[in-house]
Amino acid sequence: MTQIAPTDARPAAIMGPREFIAMIAMLFATIAFSIDAMLPALPEIAAELSPDAPNAAQLILTSFVLGMGIGTLFAGPLSDAFGRRPVILAGAALYCASALVAYFSPTLEGVLIARLLQGLGSAGPRVVSLALVRDLYKGRDMARVVSFAMMIFTLVPAIAPFIGEGIMWVTGWRGIFLAFLVFSGLSMLWFWLRQPETLTPAQRRPLRVATLRAAFVEVLSHRVVVVSIAVQTLGFACLFATLSATQPIFDQVYGEGDRFALWFAVIAVVSGTSSLINAKLVGRLGMRRMITVTLAAQVVFSCAMLVTKSLGMWPGALAFPAHLVWTIGVFFMTGLTIGNLNALGLEPVGHIAGMAASVMGAIATVASVVLAAPVGLAFNGTPYPLMAGVAVFAAAGWGLMRLIPR
């Protein structure tokens, strides 16, 4: 893995590749922790804040994702104009302040607004850290860095529900928001002390409307970028719909609510190996093939599960294990596609990496929430709406990938 050589206009990083990957993984993990730690709390939140509409508690997840998507559109251009460090640190400050607001909010509406703002703040670490990687690496080396970072980052989803359950046992579900503040504070301290600015003043682009419009048009003028955005949208829709519906399905369909944190840890650990597999294979097979084959496999798997389950072909003892394996498959698909899609889309627009990362992330995230929320809210006591939604999204993504030339 070769870092882009430092020049007079690009300072050398003081961290080695391993520490850099670990730090990027922690910045990525802010998102996973903010979502996954809330999963065990959904029944308590529903009972306290929306007893007449328990499915509305899922909006705790999607409101955060929506805010993150909106903030993503601004974080990249701001980092291109003012540098990576100030935007990451400012975003973390908004994230922490919003966590405090959510902690004290007495209504579901207040918590949802705070979560929206928290998502806005999280966009800084999420998007700008990807542009920071692009500043230092390119091509398949960048894909490997992102894959290794995501491999480490998957440890957070494995333990986040346990942390959420532990906090609820001591302080109630509101204490989870204080944990968000501590986690973000520690990651920002590490970043502030160890990561120098990677975008010097000579490389920055003034924050002008005309400049932003030109960059926006340039990003969307590349077929590879546009297709990458569309496929990311569908991949994120699969992920967010599954995240929203998994806790109710495990609890109400299979009676595994008390052991949800354990099963989610199994899902995270097993699916986390997908990033390691991707890091090993992407250099040999290429990003396009990895994405296409993975999506095709997901379509076949989801359709097979939907048909066999709807026909009652799984005996009672195997019904839950089969669904668990399918859920792992959805997360596994994410590890084999999202990092590659980001690297694929950013490759032709490295000179405006911040803007490109913002456009790609914002459109994909916001659009995916629009697709995923109805699927999650369609939960009707069966896993069928979720499985059908994932199959349709994966099939559409596979079809779109065929538009990218070899």
Beta strands, then each sheet from edge to edge (+ up, - down):
end
